[in-house]
Amino acid sequence: MVCLFAVLSGFQMGSMTAVAEELITDHRTRRIIINDDGGVRLPEDGKDWDRYLGERLRLAAGTQADSYFQCVAATSHEPEYLPGLVSTMSHWAANKKTPAIYDEATRRLIDAARQTGLEVFASVRLNDTHDRGKANVEALTYPLKNKRPDLLLGNADSMERGAAAYPQDSVMHWFWPGLNWGQAEVRQHFLDFIRWFCSRQDFDGLELDYYRHPLFFRLGEEEQHTPAMTEFVRQVRETLSEIGRQRSRPYLLAIRVPDTPAIARRSGLDVETWLREGLIDLLIVGGGYMPYSGRLKEFVDLAHEHKVDAYPCVNHCRGPVKMRGLASNFQALGGDGFYLFNFTRVTGRAVVPEWGIADMISLHEIGSAETLHGKEKTFLADTGERRFYIGYSNLESQFPVSILGGRAAELFVGDDVGEAEKDGSLKELRLEVSVAGVAPGEQIAIKLNGVAVPPKSITRAGETEFKAFPAAALVRRGVNDVSFAPGIDSPGHLDSQVTGLKLVVQYK
């Protein structure tokens, strides 16, 4: 692998590095895909390429990352809002071209990524609505929205009142300035940009990001427009195939979709048909907001049925211990690798050298079962989601669970802790249960996959927490059912609840 800094020094001299002779094809399995959804500013003087490329690639170089996805299309701001590649489509929409520095930055990014061993994709957000906070349509600054407010998802009232036209607790309060993909002009707008951009820039592939943000049609109109969205994907596939034929190597298509086929269909996305027709090379599964359950397996299995690699998604890094648990889960689900969205906001700060190695240790671990083996992990029970900007992906939490007569909670565990106990590598297995309405001195009872955890193995750890130490043999690799009941000498309060659950696995 060529050292990144050696490559960057070549860029500083102003020379363009030659593209590697051995180019990546769709046969490659990616350990980690990094999506740089952020916007690193272009060099103000057009010369500081060391700094610019280093901010994008420094932390990925020499890790288990194999692919780098760069956002080039956001339909939520005017061209000059952020002088970075994320504004490429805004410039194109304004005047059907981009400033020369954008073309240079794109070429330099592609060459630098390849020289560091990274496959590189362009990523297109398909309904960015970060402009939702504007008070009225006159304030919307993306050129097409500004010129054609009739193409927005909002109703006539929102054209005058903006977000105030909808209740604050509604998804349309966020999505009113989204583009209405039921309109042919919107689909053609994106198709024209993709044809123009991909024919000019030599990326390894293109990602259609259907999760940024996942509402495309007016509520109640999704089903009638689903065929039109499928036709759009066919046209994109045909466009990329033609470009691939002209350059004598594939122009791959990755698509990021909601967590399950059912959520995708409710959103107007017929992903099953896209897979069946061979339109997709890589399937990115989920928005990454609810990655802890086993629900992602449905799309992973469906992709594999059609010989397509599937990459479960996490939005933001979550600390090394949690990231190991997520990576273990993704491997247990059959995922082909790990997709990390929002790379430039890993710790909530801009990408800077001062981060240090501790913040980015995950990029050296989560891409391989070997580097995960024998390291501490945390497995959390899924808690659903409530965010205006994820549309139909707002899923009900399985918590709270009533302690008296409540249902079992689902906990997905990717590690085989039973095997670890047999080989002597397991140090501690700890179940942490958050509760509400359990008075001091009272206890709870726990069953793991139908087998009771001995009362002596359950201890009170505070006003709102219990810790249990189950036998490793009770824990399955995969879905585990955890049920609760009042403990010995407890009165059985009707309002006592379990509000959260996680399993901590420590190794010797």
PyMOL commands that set and color helices and strands:
alter all, ss='L'
color gray80, all
select helices_A, chain A and resi 4-12+49-57+85-95+100-115+130-133+137-139+143-147+149-151+156-165+172-175+184-200+222-247+261-266+271-276+297-305+320-332+343-345+353-355+358-364+369-372+388-393+417-422+455-457+472-474
alter helices_A, ss='H'
color red, helices_A
select strands_A, chain A and resi 32-36+65-73+119-125+205-209+252-257+282-285+309-315+338-341+377-380+401-402+409-413+426-436+444-448+451-452+458-462+465-468+478-486+497-507
alter strands_A, ss='S'
color yellow, strands_A
deselect
rebuild
show_as cartoon
